[in-house]
Every structure is written in structure tokens, then in C-alpha cells.
């Protein structure tokens, strides 16, 4: 009897310790950011919303953009964090005009941006979808739209004494198939496996692109940048998969296991906070962070980062010409 009890308690202790490990670290460093203006994309839900909630404790100015206005969330913030200035501006990264209108409004609201967080993302579209400017939806939302947005916000970033750009990437960058001659993944277009395999390869392309962008950013702009993996987080980024009945049923069945091995949004935003809270001397330019520490991404190189940057600038020229 005692042997069974001891075995049970030991298993319980090991399970608890493993859960603590899997949920990841908390950001323990702090600095005064009360005079900072922070802009974050995709702040209406998920990791972005939790990041805003945590930043609201520091009395800084926060601007966030998303397709939908989270009215209840905004009311909560204004009620409980009255000393923090929080502004919502509509932003659809799949719409060229929306990005331009967002930039125009940001310029009216603030005189500088100290920290830009490219957080918005979609993952795993069940069918191939496209932005209004003709790019595969994940590539447009996760990388190309944010790249163009960041370029438009450079004048405001350069007015800061110590600007930085933070790209929320993912370990999914290891599951990439980035091909500059096939940025819309046309070679996978007719595959019956798009929704189960190739959509995630397309997603991996975007996250690798964000990492490469951060590695090249300082060289091209003089502004520090970094990227990060937030962890495997239970967030609304799964919205496309959840719209599939088989995935929804499977997740319901396996939810206890899924919840055990993944992070909630609080722990999912900790590495983002870590990249915000580090001083300029601590932040490694072009660095890739995971679980609140510096890590090393795969499949990156200076040559690939340069090539992607030049390719993206040319693609912007092409889109701008088509959008006129």
C-alpha cells in the first residue's frame, strides 16, 4: 500500500515539475518604460492582447492595430489602467490601403515610436487564401504586410533615442520551404495535403522570413531588431484549424494533453516582454530569443537575409504599382 502511495506521489511530483518546465520561464527583468511609446500589431486577442495587458502595468503609451476592435478589452484597460495611454487603430495587414491608413493615423497620434512589435499572425489556412494585393495570406499577414508597415514607420522609430523592432517568429521556421521564385507556394496549390502539410510549410516560410528580417534590419536601417519564439501557445492563432470539424473534435478529445504540453497566453508573451525589458546593451542585435534567453535559429545566413530584404523591396515596388 505504502509503495503504491509513494509511487503515486513521485509520479505527481514529476508531472508537476514537467508542467512547470513546459510552461516556460517568466520575464524577471524590469526597467522603466513609462516614457516609451510601444506599437503592437494583432493586439485584439491571444498573445498580443496579453502583451498589452502586461505592458499596461508600466504606464507607457500603447498603440495597437487589428482587424477587429476588442471593445470589452479596451473598456477593461481604461477602467483598471487609467494612467496608461492605450489607443486602438484599425489595421488589416492583408489590405494595402488599410496599412497606409493605419500609418497615417499613427503619425497623427504620436511623435515617436520606441518599440515596434510585429506580433500579428495567422496560421494554417485550410485552403489557399490571398491578400487583397495578391500574396498568399500567411506570407502577407505574417511577413510582407509587417515589413511594409515597418518601412512606413521608420521615420517615427528614428525619432526615438533607442528604438527597437521585435518580430514574433516561431520555432516553426524550421519547417520552411522558402522559394523566392514561388512565394505564393504555387507548386503546392493543387495538393490534397495543403490543409495538413503545406499550409504549415507556408507558415514556416513567414516565420523564417521574420527571423532573417531581424538579422538584416540594423544593417539596412541603423535600428536594433530581434526575433523570438513565444512557445507553443494555446491562442486564437488556431482559428483556422478549429473551423475544421475533425480538428475541433480531435482537440476536444486530446485537450488535457494539449493543455499540459503547451503554454497559456500569459506565459506565451513572456519572451516578448523579455525583449522589451532588456536594456540596449543587453539586447543582441539580430538575436533570436526563446524562453527568455538567447537561442540560435536554423537555416539562416547573411546571404539569405540580404537576398530576402532585396527581394521584399522589389516586391513592394511591384505591389505599389499594381495598387495605384
C-alpha positions as CSV (number, residue, x, y, z in Angstrom):
1,X,0.0,0.0,0.0
2,X,2.7,2.5,1.0
3,X,4.7,1.5,-2.1
4,X,1.8,2.5,-4.3
5,X,1.3,5.7,-2.5
6,X,4.9,6.7,-2.7
7,X,4.9,5.8,-6.5
8,X,1.8,7.9,-7.0
9,X,3.2,10.9,-5.1
10,X,6.5,10.6,-7.0
11,X,4.7,10.5,-10.3
12,X,2.6,13.5,-9.3
13,X,5.8,15.5,-8.3
14,X,7.5,14.6,-11.6
15,X,4.4,15.5,-13.6
16,X,4.1,18.9,-11.8
17,X,7.9,19.6,-12.3
18,X,7.5,18.7,-16.0
19,X,4.5,21.0,-16.3
20,X,6.4,23.9,-14.8
21,X,9.2,23.3,-17.3
22,X,6.9,23.1,-20.3
23,X,5.1,26.3,-19.5
24,X,8.3,28.2,-19.8
25,X,10.1,31.0,-17.9
26,X,8.7,34.3,-16.7
27,X,10.4,37.5,-17.6
28,X,12.2,38.6,-14.4
29,X,13.9,41.7,-15.6
30,X,12.3,45.1,-15.3
31,X,13.1,48.6,-16.5
32,X,11.3,52.0,-16.5
33,X,9.3,52.2,-19.8
34,X,6.8,54.9,-18.6
35,X,8.2,57.3,-21.2
36,X,8.1,54.7,-24.1
37,X,5.7,54.5,-27.0
38,X,5.0,50.9,-27.9
39,X,3.2,49.8,-31.0
40,X,2.0,46.3,-31.4
41,X,0.1,44.6,-34.3
42,X,-2.5,42.0,-33.7
43,X,-3.4,43.1,-30.2
44,X,-7.1,42.2,-30.2
45,X,-6.6,38.6,-28.8
46,X,-4.1,35.9,-28.0
47,X,-0.5,36.7,-27.2
48,X,-0.9,40.3,-28.4
49,X,-3.7,41.1,-26.1
50,X,-1.9,39.5,-23.1
51,X,1.3,41.5,-24.0
52,X,-0.8,44.7,-23.9
53,X,-2.3,43.7,-20.6
54,X,1.1,43.2,-19.0
55,X,2.5,46.4,-20.5
56,X,-0.4,48.4,-19.1
57,X,1.2,48.0,-15.7
58,X,4.1,50.2,-16.7
59,X,2.2,53.5,-17.6
60,X,3.6,53.7,-21.1
61,X,1.8,54.7,-24.3
62,X,0.5,51.7,-26.2
63,X,-0.9,51.7,-29.8
64,X,-2.2,48.5,-31.2
65,X,-3.8,47.6,-34.5
66,X,-6.0,44.7,-35.5
67,X,-8.9,43.9,-37.9
68,X,-11.5,43.9,-35.1
69,X,-11.9,46.3,-32.2
70,X,-11.8,44.5,-28.8
71,X,-14.3,46.9,-27.1
72,X,-14.7,44.9,-23.9
73,X,-10.9,44.6,-23.5
74,X,-10.4,48.3,-24.1
75,X,-13.0,49.2,-21.6
76,X,-11.3,46.9,-19.1
77,X,-7.9,48.6,-19.7
78,X,-9.3,52.1,-19.4
79,X,-11.0,51.2,-16.2
80,X,-8.1,49.5,-14.4
81,X,-5.1,51.2,-16.0
82,X,-6.2,54.9,-16.3
83,X,-2.6,56.1,-16.2
84,X,-1.6,54.1,-19.3
85,X,-2.5,55.7,-22.7
86,X,-3.9,52.9,-24.9
87,X,-5.1,53.6,-28.4
88,X,-6.7,51.2,-30.9
89,X,-6.4,51.9,-34.7
90,X,-7.9,49.5,-37.3
91,X,-5.3,47.5,-39.2
92,X,-5.7,44.7,-41.7
93,X,-2.3,43.5,-42.9
94,X,-4.0,41.8,-45.9
95,X,-5.2,45.1,-47.2
96,X,-2.7,47.6,-48.7
97,X,-4.9,50.6,-48.1
98,X,-5.6,49.7,-44.5
99,X,-1.9,49.6,-43.8
100,X,-1.4,53.1,-45.3
101,X,-4.4,54.4,-43.3
102,X,-3.0,52.9,-40.1
103,X,0.4,54.6,-40.7
104,X,-1.4,57.9,-41.4
105,X,-3.4,57.7,-38.2
106,X,-0.3,56.7,-36.1
107,X,1.5,59.8,-37.3
108,X,-1.4,61.9,-36.0
109,X,-1.4,60.2,-32.6
110,X,2.3,60.0,-31.7
111,X,5.6,61.8,-32.4
112,X,7.8,58.8,-32.0
113,X,7.8,55.0,-31.6
114,X,10.3,53.4,-29.2
115,X,9.3,49.8,-29.7
116,X,7.5,48.2,-32.6
117,X,6.3,44.6,-32.1
118,X,5.3,42.7,-35.2
119,X,3.0,40.2,-33.5
120,X,0.1,39.7,-35.8
121,X,-0.2,36.3,-37.5
122,X,-2.4,33.7,-38.9
123,X,-1.6,30.0,-39.2
124,X,-2.7,27.0,-41.2
125,X,-5.3,28.3,-43.6
126,X,-7.3,25.2,-44.7
127,X,-7.4,26.3,-48.3
128,X,-5.0,28.7,-50.1
129,X,-6.1,32.2,-49.4
130,X,-4.7,35.5,-50.7
131,X,-4.4,39.1,-49.6
132,X,-6.1,41.9,-51.5
133,X,-2.7,42.7,-53.0
134,X,-2.3,39.1,-54.4
135,X,0.1,37.3,-52.0
136,X,-0.5,34.1,-50.1
137,X,-2.4,35.1,-47.0
138,X,0.0,33.8,-44.4
139,X,3.0,35.4,-46.2
140,X,1.2,38.7,-46.5
141,X,-0.2,38.8,-42.9
142,X,2.8,37.5,-41.1
143,X,5.8,38.9,-43.0
144,X,5.2,41.1,-46.1
145,X,2.5,43.3,-44.6
146,X,4.6,43.9,-41.4
147,X,7.7,44.6,-43.5
148,X,5.9,47.3,-45.4
149,X,4.3,48.7,-42.3
150,X,7.7,48.8,-40.5
151,X,9.2,50.6,-43.5
152,X,6.5,53.2,-43.3
153,X,7.0,53.7,-39.6
154,X,10.8,54.2,-39.8
155,X,10.6,58.0,-39.5
156,X,8.8,57.7,-36.2
157,X,11.2,54.9,-35.0
158,X,14.2,57.1,-35.8
159,X,12.8,59.9,-33.6
160,X,13.3,57.7,-30.6
161,X,16.6,57.8,-28.6
162,X,16.7,54.0,-28.5
163,X,14.3,52.3,-30.9
164,X,14.0,48.6,-31.4
165,X,11.9,46.3,-33.5
166,X,10.7,42.9,-32.2
167,X,9.4,40.2,-34.6
168,X,7.4,37.4,-33.1
169,X,8.5,34.5,-35.1
170,X,8.3,30.8,-34.2
171,X,10.2,27.5,-34.0
172,X,8.1,26.6,-37.0
173,X,10.7,28.4,-39.1
174,X,12.4,25.0,-39.1
175,X,9.5,23.7,-41.2
176,X,10.2,26.0,-44.1
177,X,10.4,25.8,-47.9
178,X,11.2,29.4,-48.7
179,X,11.5,29.8,-52.5
180,X,11.9,33.3,-53.9
181,X,10.6,32.1,-57.3
182,X,7.4,30.7,-55.7
183,X,6.5,33.0,-52.9
184,X,2.8,32.1,-53.2
185,X,3.5,28.3,-52.9
186,X,2.0,27.6,-56.3
187,X,3.9,24.3,-56.5
188,X,1.7,23.0,-53.6
189,X,-1.5,24.6,-54.9
190,X,-3.3,21.5,-56.1
191,X,-2.1,19.1,-53.4
192,X,-4.8,17.4,-51.3
193,X,-2.3,17.8,-48.4
194,X,-2.4,21.6,-48.4
195,X,-4.5,21.8,-45.2
196,X,-2.5,19.2,-43.4
197,X,1.1,19.7,-44.6
198,X,1.8,22.5,-47.0
199,X,-0.1,25.2,-45.2
200,X,2.3,24.7,-42.3
201,X,5.3,24.9,-44.7
202,X,3.9,28.2,-45.9
203,X,3.6,29.3,-42.3
204,X,7.1,28.3,-41.6
205,X,8.3,30.4,-44.6
206,X,6.8,33.5,-42.9
207,X,8.5,32.8,-39.5
208,X,11.9,32.2,-41.1
209,X,11.4,35.5,-43.0
210,X,10.8,37.4,-39.8
211,X,14.0,36.0,-38.3
212,X,16.0,36.9,-41.4
213,X,14.4,40.3,-41.4
214,X,15.6,40.9,-37.8
215,X,19.1,39.8,-38.7
216,X,19.3,42.3,-41.6
217,X,17.4,45.1,-40.1
218,X,20.1,47.1,-38.3
219,X,22.4,46.9,-41.3
220,X,19.7,48.5,-43.5
221,X,18.2,51.0,-41.1
222,X,20.5,51.5,-38.2
223,X,17.8,50.3,-35.8
224,X,18.2,47.3,-33.5
225,X,15.9,44.4,-34.1
226,X,15.4,40.9,-32.7
227,X,13.1,37.9,-33.2
228,X,11.6,35.4,-30.8
229,X,9.8,32.1,-30.4
230,X,6.9,32.6,-27.9
231,X,6.5,28.8,-27.4
232,X,3.6,26.6,-28.4
233,X,0.7,28.7,-27.1
234,X,-3.0,28.0,-26.8
235,X,-4.3,31.0,-28.6
236,X,-6.6,32.1,-31.4
237,X,-3.9,31.5,-34.0
238,X,-5.5,28.1,-34.2
239,X,-8.7,29.6,-35.5
240,X,-8.4,28.1,-39.0
241,X,-7.8,24.6,-37.6
242,X,-10.7,24.9,-35.2
243,X,-13.0,25.7,-38.1
244,X,-12.3,22.2,-39.3
245,X,-14.7,19.7,-37.6
246,X,-12.2,16.8,-37.5
247,X,-9.5,19.1,-35.8
248,X,-12.0,20.5,-33.4
249,X,-13.2,17.1,-32.3
250,X,-9.6,15.8,-32.0
251,X,-8.6,18.8,-29.9
252,X,-11.6,18.3,-27.6
253,X,-10.7,14.7,-27.1
254,X,-7.0,15.4,-26.5
255,X,-7.4,18.8,-24.8
256,X,-6.0,17.7,-21.4
257,X,-2.8,16.5,-23.1
258,X,-2.6,19.6,-25.4
259,X,-3.1,21.9,-22.4
260,X,-0.4,20.1,-20.4
261,X,2.2,20.4,-23.1
262,X,1.5,24.0,-24.2
263,X,1.5,27.5,-22.8
264,X,-1.3,29.9,-22.0
265,X,-1.1,33.4,-23.3
266,X,0.4,34.8,-20.1
267,X,3.5,32.6,-20.5
268,X,3.3,32.9,-24.3
269,X,4.1,36.7,-24.0
270,X,6.9,36.4,-21.6
271,X,9.7,36.3,-24.2
272,X,8.2,39.3,-25.9
273,X,8.3,41.1,-22.5
274,X,11.9,39.9,-22.1
275,X,12.9,41.5,-25.4
276,X,11.1,44.7,-24.3
277,X,12.7,44.9,-20.8
278,X,16.3,44.2,-21.8
279,X,18.4,47.3,-21.9
280,X,20.0,48.4,-25.2
281,X,23.3,46.9,-24.0
282,X,21.7,43.6,-23.2
283,X,19.7,43.1,-26.4
284,X,21.6,41.3,-29.0
285,X,21.1,43.0,-32.4
286,X,19.6,40.4,-34.8
287,X,19.3,37.9,-31.9
288,X,16.7,35.2,-31.8
289,X,15.2,34.6,-28.3
290,X,13.4,31.5,-26.9
291,X,12.1,31.0,-23.4
292,X,13.6,34.3,-22.2
293,X,17.1,33.6,-23.3
294,X,19.2,33.9,-26.5
295,X,18.9,31.0,-28.8
296,X,20.1,30.0,-32.3
297,X,17.7,29.7,-35.3
298,X,18.2,27.3,-38.1
299,X,18.5,27.8,-41.9
300,X,19.7,31.4,-41.6
301,X,22.7,33.1,-43.2
302,X,23.8,36.7,-44.1
303,X,23.4,35.9,-47.7
304,X,19.8,34.7,-47.3
305,X,18.9,37.7,-45.1
306,X,20.3,40.1,-47.7
307,X,18.5,38.3,-50.6
308,X,15.2,38.3,-48.7
309,X,15.4,42.0,-47.9
310,X,16.2,43.0,-51.5
311,X,13.5,40.6,-52.8
312,X,10.9,42.2,-50.5
313,X,11.8,45.7,-51.6
314,X,11.3,44.8,-55.2
315,X,8.0,43.1,-54.3
316,X,6.8,46.3,-52.6
317,X,7.6,48.2,-55.8
318,X,5.5,45.7,-57.8
319,X,2.6,45.8,-55.3
320,X,2.6,49.6,-55.1
321,X,2.5,49.9,-58.9
322,X,-0.5,47.5,-59.0
323,X,-2.3,49.3,-56.2
324,X,-2.3,52.7,-58.0
